[in-house]
């Protein structure tokens, strides 16, 4: 594997990271992160209080330079979950922005404040490159079925994913990436911070999302935008009436959505206003990126593209047999293998063994595959596949149709036990200016799909529960 960040060894004369009030050139980042790396011990885990700041970026880069596995911590994490993460990962110290107050469980650790500026003294030489299997990051999963598990991501997984995206998206050192994503997860941190640094490009982080911020950044030097569906939904709501926002988006080289499926309705509204078709990709904490729509390929709304270079993807049935049909209809669970995979769940050999089928990782995501290889996610195996009246139904396609109704602002579809059908389809709706009738929504779905896919129950809500990445938390609906 090549050096993870070649541009830090031979810094180009350009901005590496721009967080508005604070920025660093490549030379400045090499000096700041290289100096901090000297204070870290190779192989010794460090917690990073992952605020959306330049300090977090410097801390993570320093840990990577030192070969010290970084554990990004969500600043909004609850007390019990934080105690589990700290107890499980046992970090030797915590890296944080100066004067930032930390929760007591982290405050009990030795602390090193991160200086997001080059040192006054000459910076020491960068440490030698660690081996490719050296743990780089330990990222904790959302813990929907128990306490969060720490996915150990080696350096070769980061390099493999970022190089595959270079190929898929024609990502170069000339790109200026714009985003406002949190920095404790794969999307915002690995793709959104480490991606530009590996390419010798530039990151422009907005601190917090706003359509005004997006418009201004893309009207300037920004060439790429990363966002999650909740962000693109906000853009879709406004772009039709905001010519400046439409022009800014139209001028971008690439708009990328990830972390959850982007409703087809929002795809179409943004495309109609800007002429830009959004690229979707598919990945997980444990696998990093698996598939993507290519920048030079067909941008097909509702799909997550084709397997990335170096990644093998297959669909399997309930008995674990490979689904040979690429007919766009046959549903199977996605399994993947390649150098993009994590090494293990920290301290959980049982969970690690259970996650693999031979060398294939069981994603738990269900999908179909078109004859030309495009993958279409239909939902999670545990929550989004509804077995009703002898049919296996994906919640995602029903949600997309519901969102096309003019009086539906948000929609989620789940199943619940039914004595006659096995499971009945339940629609959870956040209405628009008018609350539509239950029968009206059922007929709307039946007219667009097939009658057996219509919701049998409709429940209205003021809002749907989502996590920090904008993912819908369906288990919380039934709770």
ABEGO torsion letter per residue (X at the ends): XBBABAAAABBBBBBABBAGABBBBAAAAAAAAAAAAAABBBGBBBBBBBBBBAAAAAAAAAAAAAGBBBBBBBAABBAAAAAAAAAAAGBABBBBBBGBBBBAAAAABBBBBBBABBBABBBBBBBBBBBAABBABBBBBAGAAEBBBBBBBBAAAAAAAAAAAAAAAGBBAABBBBBABBAABAAAAAAAAAAAAAAGBBBBBAGBBBAAAAAAAAABABABBBBBAAAAAAAAAAAAABAAAAAAAAABABBBBBGBBBBAAAAAAAAAAAGBBBBBBBBBAAAEBABBBBAABBBBBGBAEBBBBGBBBBBBBAAGBBBABBAGABBBBBBBBEAABBABBBGBAAAAAAABBEABBBAGBBBBBBAAGBBBBAEBAAAABBBBGGBBBBAAAAAAAAAABAABABBBBBBBBBAAAGBBBBBBBBBBABBBBAAAAAAAAAAABBAAABBABBBBBABBBBBAAGBBBAAAAAX
